[in-house]
Amino acid sequence: MRGRGKRDLSLAQQLLFLRSNPIVGGTGGIKRRKLTWATIIQPTALSRTYTARISLCEGKTPDVYIDDPQLSDLAQGRLIPHVYTEPLRLCLYLPGTEEWGAHKRIDQTIIPWTYLWLLYFEEWLASDDWKGGGQHPCDEEKPRGNRQTRRSLARF
């Protein structure tokens, strides 16, 4: 239990919310204590479509991958802002700040944040200026905050 008395959602509950959300769409399942969800995302009517994959292992935080098209191909050699590398996955929130918690629904947080990240990515492709704001865990030499925040940031 985390998040001021709120109970963590199980992988099965997360899957149920994803499947029952009429806006999200996609397919997925749970295998070996790992939830995987794939969905097509088009940030705006004029945007390309992306195949996004969310992966959530029990007791961990979700990872978001863009399987198609390859973001690195679209970036044409430029360093993509707000991503983790090896493997390439999106940086959607600052770990340890309670923006994300296991008591929160993926369909109401991670999926909308992915739409927004991709919108800013497309803007960045055109302007070479990241307008999405935010702070990447690697941006600071000395992580600030409480002990839990420092430990979360140290993982990255």
C-alpha positions as CSV (number, residue, x, y, z in Angstrom):
1,M,0.0,0.0,0.0
2,R,1.4,3.4,-1.0
3,G,0.2,6.9,-1.8
4,R,-1.3,8.0,1.5
5,G,-3.4,5.0,2.2
6,K,-4.4,4.1,-1.3
7,R,-4.1,0.5,-2.3
8,D,-1.8,-0.5,-5.1
9,L,-3.6,-1.8,-8.2
10,S,-2.9,-5.4,-9.2
11,L,-1.7,-6.2,-12.7
12,A,-5.2,-7.8,-13.3
13,Q,-6.9,-4.6,-12.2
14,Q,-4.7,-2.5,-14.5
15,L,-5.5,-4.9,-17.4
16,L,-9.2,-4.7,-16.6
17,F,-9.1,-0.9,-16.6
18,L,-7.2,-0.8,-19.9
19,R,-9.6,-3.2,-21.6
20,S,-12.7,-1.5,-20.3
21,N,-11.6,2.1,-21.2
22,P,-13.5,3.0,-24.4
23,I,-10.9,5.6,-25.4
24,V,-7.6,3.7,-24.9
25,G,-8.0,0.8,-27.3
26,G,-5.3,-1.9,-27.8
27,T,-4.6,-5.4,-26.7
28,G,-2.6,-7.1,-24.0
29,G,-2.3,-9.6,-21.3
30,I,-0.4,-10.8,-18.2
31,K,2.2,-13.4,-18.4
32,R,4.8,-14.3,-15.7
33,R,3.8,-11.4,-13.5
34,K,4.2,-8.9,-16.3
35,L,1.5,-6.8,-17.9
36,T,2.0,-5.9,-21.5
37,W,-0.3,-3.6,-23.5
38,A,0.1,-2.5,-27.1
39,T,-1.9,0.4,-28.6
40,I,-1.9,2.7,-31.6
41,I,-1.4,6.4,-30.7
42,Q,-2.0,9.4,-33.0
43,P,-1.3,12.6,-31.0
44,T,-3.2,14.8,-33.4
45,A,-5.3,14.3,-36.5
46,L,-2.3,15.5,-38.6
47,S,0.2,13.3,-36.8
48,R,1.7,9.9,-37.9
49,T,0.5,6.9,-35.9
50,Y,2.8,5.2,-33.4
51,T,2.6,1.7,-32.0
52,A,3.2,2.0,-28.3
53,R,3.9,-0.8,-25.9
54,I,3.5,-0.5,-22.1
55,S,5.2,-3.0,-19.9
56,L,4.6,-3.3,-16.2
57,C,6.3,-5.9,-14.0
58,E,4.8,-6.6,-10.7
59,G,6.2,-4.2,-8.1
60,K,7.9,-2.0,-10.7
61,T,7.1,1.2,-12.6
62,P,5.7,1.0,-16.2
63,D,8.0,1.3,-19.2
64,V,6.7,2.7,-22.5
65,Y,8.3,1.8,-25.8
66,I,7.5,3.1,-29.2
67,D,7.8,0.0,-31.5
68,D,6.9,1.7,-34.8
69,P,8.1,3.9,-36.2
70,Q,11.6,3.9,-34.6
71,L,12.0,7.2,-32.8
72,S,15.8,7.2,-33.4
73,D,15.1,6.9,-37.2
74,L,12.8,9.9,-37.0
75,A,15.4,11.9,-35.0
76,Q,18.0,11.4,-37.8
77,G,21.0,11.1,-35.5
78,R,19.9,13.8,-32.9
79,L,19.8,12.9,-29.3
80,I,16.1,12.5,-28.3
81,P,15.2,14.4,-25.2
82,H,13.3,12.8,-22.3
83,V,14.1,9.2,-23.0
84,Y,15.9,6.4,-21.3
85,T,18.3,4.4,-23.4
86,E,19.2,0.7,-23.8
87,P,16.5,0.0,-24.6
88,L,14.9,3.3,-25.7
89,R,11.9,4.1,-23.6
90,L,10.0,7.3,-22.8
91,C,10.6,9.4,-19.8
92,L,7.0,10.5,-18.8
93,Y,7.4,11.6,-15.2
94,L,10.1,12.2,-12.6
95,P,10.6,9.1,-10.5
96,G,10.1,9.4,-6.8
97,T,7.9,12.5,-7.0
98,E,4.5,10.7,-6.6
99,E,3.5,11.7,-10.2
100,W,3.2,8.0,-10.8
101,G,2.3,5.4,-8.2
102,A,1.1,1.8,-8.3
103,H,-2.3,3.0,-7.0
104,K,-2.8,5.0,-10.2
105,R,-4.4,3.7,-13.3
106,I,-2.3,3.3,-16.4
107,D,-5.2,4.2,-18.7
108,Q,-5.6,7.5,-16.9
109,T,-2.0,8.4,-16.5
110,I,0.6,6.6,-18.6
111,I,-1.5,6.4,-21.8
112,P,-2.4,10.2,-21.8
113,W,1.1,11.1,-20.9
114,T,2.4,9.1,-23.9
115,Y,0.0,11.0,-26.2
116,L,1.4,14.2,-24.8
117,W,5.0,13.1,-25.0
118,L,4.6,12.1,-28.7
119,L,3.0,15.5,-29.4
120,Y,6.0,17.3,-27.9
121,F,8.3,14.9,-29.8
122,E,6.8,15.8,-33.1
123,E,7.1,19.5,-32.3
124,W,10.8,18.8,-31.3
125,L,11.4,17.0,-34.7
126,A,10.3,20.2,-36.5
127,S,11.8,22.9,-34.2
128,D,14.7,21.1,-32.4
129,D,13.3,22.7,-29.2
130,W,11.7,20.5,-26.6
131,K,8.6,22.4,-25.4
132,G,7.4,19.6,-23.1
133,G,9.1,21.0,-20.0
134,G,9.8,18.5,-17.2
135,Q,12.9,17.3,-15.7
136,H,14.8,14.2,-16.7
137,P,16.4,12.2,-13.8
138,C,19.8,12.6,-15.3
139,D,19.6,16.4,-15.6
140,E,20.9,17.1,-12.1
141,E,24.2,16.1,-10.7
142,K,22.9,15.8,-7.1
143,P,19.4,14.6,-6.8
144,R,17.3,16.6,-4.3
145,G,14.4,15.6,-2.2
146,N,13.8,13.0,0.4
147,R,15.6,9.6,0.8
148,Q,13.0,7.8,-1.3
149,T,13.4,10.3,-4.2
150,R,17.2,10.0,-4.1
151,R,17.0,6.2,-4.2
152,S,14.5,6.3,-7.1
153,L,16.7,8.7,-9.1
154,A,19.8,6.6,-8.4
155,R,18.3,3.7,-10.3
156,F,18.6,5.7,-13.5
